Structures are given as C-alpha cells and as structure tokens.
C-alpha cells in the first residue's frame, strides 16, 4: 500500500514538473515568435527606407545633372566679344572692339560699407557696384572693417597716363586692353605686389576672406596663376565682377577666367 502511495505521488510530481516545463518552453517559443516577427518588420522597414533613399538619390542626381546641363548651356552661349558683355574677355592680345569704349551705366561707389580711397570719385557699372556693396556689408559684419577700393573704372585716357608713367606690360595693360575699362573691376587695399600680399598679415587676412566669399557675390580674382596663364603677373588685389554663376564655377573648379575662356573657345580656333 505504501509503495502504491509513493508511486502515485511520484507520478504526480513528475506530471507537475513536465507541465511546468511545457509552460516554460511554450513561453520561450512564443517569445521567439514575437522577436522574429519584430525582426521581420524591422527588416521590411529598413528595406523600404533603403528604397526611398535610392529613389531620393536618383532624384537629386537627376536634379544636379539638369542644373549642370542648364549651366553648361548658359556657358555655351556666353558672350566674350561684345564690349559691354559682363564676360568680355581681355588680355594683352584681346582688346575692346572700340578701344575707347565707355560703359553706359557707371555709378559712384558711395556706401557706408565701402571706403573709396579717392574721396568718392570712383565709379563702377551698376551691376558691379551693387554686388560690391552687398559684399561690403558681409565683410563688415564679419570683420568690423570696410572694403577699401584703391582703383575701379579706368578710362582709355587714364590708362594712357598710367603707361606713360612707366608701368610695365606684365603689370599694366595697354589702353583699350584693360579690364578696368569694363567698369567691372576693383583693386582692393593695396595694388602693390604678390609678395607684399603674401607676407603682410592684414592683407593675407583680407585675401583669405575674399578667396572664401567673393564668388558668392560674383567677383573673381582674374590674375592668379601668372603671366603664362593669365597674361599678367599675379595680382591678389584685382577682382572682377563676372556674375555669381560663373565666379562660383571658376572658384569650385580652380580655374581662372583666362583658362575658362581658352577651354570654351578652343574649338572655334581650330
């Protein structure tokens, strides 16, 4: 009788153990199923996100390609020849068609953010003057100083006087060949020498700012790479208004205006 009782109790205990184990493993199986479902949802979400990113990248690439094509098309139609074109190209061999050309929209440089070293008598074409003033505002906000213009528009006769004064051809253009005659150019702070600009602490600071910001306002440092490339010696002080689109393109591609001109006209000269 006692053996039967013990046997019955043992059977009951084992049954309880197996029941508890079954519940435990059932819980694990349920948990794993939930976890696997969650992983599946996450993988699906990640797949959808990757597909969205691929589509977005394709759209951005297409947009960028369209912008580049549009820009290239506008560059293809660029006017390097007309005297009053913003992109009129000038170097020692290429002058104005009318050597005594005078821009029609000259305005005085009169601004609280621009210092005219010649007492307010200097002028620029309106496009360049307005852009210079906007650049002057930004410069003053960031440095607390004013942009100092030492030379702007120079007429044919003025250039005759400069050449008679003995300025050499590697530094001063002949009358009828100077970018200053476009009314789109300013010499800033000190029309001295590249060595002075590279060694003077203040001038180095000014050039650094211009190099980082001038293109945003349409200005380009025309003479950067020397006489063999640009036609004249390096002039860190000489900045020409070409328009924001072209100035930015030249800055981003480390090109001078002369290099750009040669590239765009090389097929015409063959």
C-alpha positions as CSV (number, residue, x, y, z in Angstrom):
1,X,0.0,0.0,0.0
2,X,2.8,2.4,0.9
3,X,4.6,1.6,-2.3
4,X,1.4,2.5,-4.3
5,X,1.1,5.8,-2.5
6,X,4.7,6.7,-3.1
7,X,4.4,5.7,-6.8
8,X,1.3,7.8,-7.2
9,X,3.0,10.8,-5.5
10,X,6.0,10.4,-7.8
11,X,3.8,10.2,-10.9
12,X,2.0,13.4,-9.7
13,X,5.3,15.2,-9.1
14,X,6.7,14.2,-12.5
15,X,3.5,15.3,-14.1
16,X,3.7,18.7,-12.4
17,X,7.3,19.1,-13.5
18,X,6.6,18.2,-17.0
19,X,3.6,20.6,-17.0
20,X,5.7,23.4,-15.7
21,X,8.4,22.7,-18.3
22,X,5.9,22.6,-21.1
23,X,4.6,26.0,-20.0
24,X,8.2,27.4,-19.7
25,X,9.2,26.2,-23.2
26,X,5.9,27.3,-24.6
27,X,6.6,30.8,-23.3
28,X,10.1,30.7,-24.9
29,X,8.6,29.6,-28.2
30,X,6.0,32.4,-28.0
31,X,8.7,35.0,-27.2
32,X,10.9,33.8,-30.1
33,X,8.0,34.1,-32.4
34,X,7.3,37.7,-31.3
35,X,11.0,38.5,-31.6
36,X,11.2,37.0,-35.1
37,X,8.1,39.0,-36.1
38,X,9.7,42.2,-34.9
39,X,12.9,41.5,-36.7
40,X,10.9,40.8,-39.9
41,X,9.1,44.1,-39.5
42,X,12.4,46.0,-38.9
43,X,14.0,44.3,-41.9
44,X,11.0,45.3,-44.0
45,X,11.1,48.9,-42.8
46,X,14.9,49.0,-43.5
47,X,14.3,47.7,-47.0
48,X,11.6,50.4,-47.6
49,X,14.0,53.1,-46.2
50,X,16.8,51.9,-48.5
51,X,14.4,52.0,-51.5
52,X,13.3,55.5,-50.5
53,X,17.0,56.6,-50.2
54,X,17.8,55.1,-53.6
55,X,14.9,57.0,-55.2
56,X,15.9,60.2,-53.4
57,X,19.5,59.9,-54.5
58,X,18.3,59.3,-58.1
59,X,16.1,62.4,-58.0
60,X,18.9,64.5,-56.5
61,X,21.4,63.2,-59.1
62,X,18.9,63.9,-61.9
63,X,18.3,67.4,-60.5
64,X,22.1,68.0,-60.2
65,X,22.6,66.8,-63.8
66,X,19.9,69.1,-65.0
67,X,21.5,72.0,-63.2
68,X,24.9,71.2,-64.7
69,X,23.3,70.9,-68.2
70,X,21.5,74.1,-67.7
71,X,24.7,75.8,-66.5
72,X,26.7,74.4,-69.4
73,X,24.1,75.5,-71.9
74,X,24.3,79.1,-70.4
75,X,28.1,78.9,-70.6
76,X,28.0,77.8,-74.2
77,X,26.1,80.9,-75.1
78,X,28.5,83.2,-73.2
79,X,29.5,86.4,-75.0
80,X,33.2,87.0,-74.7
81,X,33.3,89.5,-77.6
82,X,30.8,92.3,-77.1
83,X,32.4,95.2,-75.3
84,X,29.6,95.7,-72.8
85,X,29.2,91.9,-72.0
86,X,29.8,91.0,-68.4
87,X,32.1,88.3,-69.7
88,X,34.0,90.4,-72.2
89,X,37.4,88.7,-72.4
90,X,40.5,90.9,-72.3
91,X,44.2,90.1,-72.2
92,X,47.3,91.5,-73.9
93,X,46.2,90.1,-77.3
94,X,42.4,90.7,-76.9
95,X,41.2,94.3,-76.5
96,X,38.0,96.2,-76.8
97,X,36.4,96.4,-80.3
98,X,36.1,100.1,-79.6
99,X,39.4,100.9,-77.9
100,X,37.9,104.0,-76.3
101,X,34.8,102.1,-75.0
102,X,32.9,103.7,-72.1
103,X,30.4,101.7,-70.1
104,X,26.9,103.3,-70.1
105,X,25.8,102.6,-66.5
106,X,28.6,103.9,-64.4
107,X,27.7,104.9,-60.8
108,X,29.7,106.3,-58.0
109,X,30.9,104.0,-55.3
110,X,29.1,105.6,-52.4
111,X,28.4,103.3,-49.5
112,X,28.7,103.1,-45.7
113,X,30.4,99.8,-46.1
114,X,32.9,100.7,-48.8
115,X,35.8,103.0,-48.4
116,X,36.8,104.9,-51.6
117,X,40.4,105.8,-51.2
118,X,39.9,108.5,-53.9
119,X,37.3,110.5,-52.0
120,X,34.2,109.2,-53.5
121,X,35.0,109.9,-57.1
122,X,35.4,106.3,-58.3
123,X,32.7,104.6,-60.4
124,X,31.7,101.1,-61.5
125,X,29.0,99.7,-63.7
126,X,25.7,99.3,-61.7
127,X,25.9,95.5,-61.6
128,X,29.3,95.5,-60.1
129,X,28.7,98.4,-57.7
130,X,25.6,96.8,-56.3
131,X,27.4,93.5,-55.8
132,X,30.4,95.2,-54.2
133,X,28.1,96.9,-51.7
134,X,26.5,93.6,-50.8
135,X,29.9,92.0,-50.3
136,X,30.9,95.1,-48.3
137,X,28.0,94.5,-45.9
138,X,29.0,90.9,-45.3
139,X,32.7,91.8,-44.9
140,X,31.9,94.5,-42.3
141,X,29.5,92.1,-40.4
142,X,32.3,89.5,-40.1
143,X,35.4,91.7,-39.7
144,X,34.2,95.0,-38.4
145,X,36.1,96.7,-41.3
146,X,35.3,98.3,-44.6
147,X,36.4,97.1,-48.0
148,X,39.0,99.6,-49.3
149,X,38.8,100.4,-53.1
150,X,42.0,101.9,-54.4
151,X,41.1,101.7,-58.1
152,X,37.9,101.0,-60.0
153,X,36.8,102.1,-63.5
154,X,39.7,103.5,-65.6
155,X,39.1,105.2,-68.9
156,X,41.2,104.8,-72.1
157,X,42.8,108.1,-71.4
158,X,43.6,107.3,-67.8
159,X,45.3,104.1,-68.9
160,X,47.4,106.1,-71.4
161,X,48.6,108.2,-68.4
162,X,49.5,105.1,-66.4
163,X,51.5,103.6,-69.3
164,X,53.3,107.0,-69.9
165,X,54.2,106.8,-66.2
166,X,56.2,103.7,-66.9
167,X,54.1,100.8,-65.6
168,X,55.4,97.7,-67.3
169,X,53.4,95.5,-69.6
170,X,53.4,92.5,-67.2
171,X,51.6,94.6,-64.6
172,X,49.6,97.2,-66.6
173,X,47.5,96.6,-69.7
174,X,47.8,98.9,-72.7
175,X,45.0,101.4,-73.3
176,X,42.0,99.7,-74.8
177,X,43.0,96.3,-73.3
178,X,42.5,96.8,-69.5
179,X,39.8,95.0,-67.5
180,X,39.4,98.2,-65.5
181,X,37.9,99.8,-68.6
182,X,34.9,97.4,-68.4
183,X,33.8,99.2,-65.2
184,X,33.6,95.7,-63.6
185,X,36.9,95.6,-61.7
186,X,38.2,96.9,-58.4
187,X,41.7,96.9,-57.0
188,X,41.4,96.4,-53.2
189,X,43.5,97.8,-50.3
190,X,46.9,97.7,-52.0
191,X,47.9,97.4,-55.7
192,X,51.4,96.6,-54.7
193,X,52.9,93.1,-55.2
194,X,52.1,89.5,-54.6
195,X,55.0,89.2,-52.2
196,X,53.5,92.1,-50.1
197,X,50.1,90.4,-50.1
198,X,51.6,87.0,-49.1
199,X,53.7,88.5,-46.3
200,X,51.5,91.3,-44.8
201,X,49.3,89.9,-42.0
202,X,46.4,92.2,-42.8
203,X,46.5,91.7,-46.5
204,X,46.7,87.9,-46.0
205,X,43.6,88.1,-43.9
206,X,41.7,90.1,-46.4
207,X,42.7,87.8,-49.3
208,X,41.7,84.8,-47.3
209,X,38.2,86.3,-46.7
210,X,37.9,87.3,-50.4
211,X,39.0,83.8,-51.6
212,X,36.3,82.2,-49.4
213,X,33.5,84.7,-50.1
214,X,33.9,86.9,-53.2
215,X,32.5,84.4,-55.7
216,X,29.2,84.4,-53.7
217,X,28.8,88.0,-54.8
218,X,30.0,87.4,-58.4
219,X,33.7,88.5,-58.0
220,X,36.7,86.6,-59.4
221,X,40.4,87.1,-58.8
222,X,41.4,87.4,-62.5
223,X,45.2,87.1,-62.2
224,X,46.0,84.1,-60.0
225,X,48.4,81.9,-62.0
226,X,51.0,84.2,-63.6
227,X,51.7,85.7,-66.9
228,X,51.9,82.4,-68.9
229,X,48.3,81.5,-67.9
230,X,46.5,84.8,-67.4
231,X,48.6,87.3,-69.4
232,X,49.7,89.3,-66.4
233,X,51.6,88.8,-63.1
234,X,49.7,87.5,-60.1
235,X,47.5,90.3,-58.6
236,X,45.7,89.3,-55.3
237,X,44.1,92.7,-55.2
238,X,42.4,92.6,-58.6
239,X,38.8,91.4,-58.5
240,X,36.4,91.4,-61.4
241,X,32.6,91.0,-61.4
242,X,31.6,88.1,-63.7
243,X,28.3,87.2,-62.1
244,X,27.7,84.7,-59.3
245,X,27.2,81.7,-61.5
246,X,30.5,82.0,-63.4
247,X,32.5,83.2,-60.5
248,X,31.3,80.3,-58.4
249,X,32.1,77.8,-61.2
250,X,35.6,79.1,-61.5
251,X,36.2,79.0,-57.8
252,X,34.8,75.5,-57.4
253,X,37.0,74.2,-60.3
254,X,40.1,76.2,-59.5
255,X,40.1,77.9,-62.9
256,X,41.0,81.5,-63.9
257,X,38.8,83.4,-66.4
258,X,41.6,83.0,-68.9
259,X,41.7,79.2,-68.6
260,X,37.9,79.1,-68.9
261,X,38.0,81.3,-72.0
262,X,40.6,79.2,-73.6
263,X,38.7,76.0,-72.9
264,X,35.4,77.4,-74.3
265,X,36.9,78.9,-77.4
266,X,39.5,76.2,-78.3
267,X,37.2,74.5,-80.9
268,X,36.5,77.8,-82.6
269,X,40.2,78.4,-83.1
270,X,40.9,75.1,-84.8
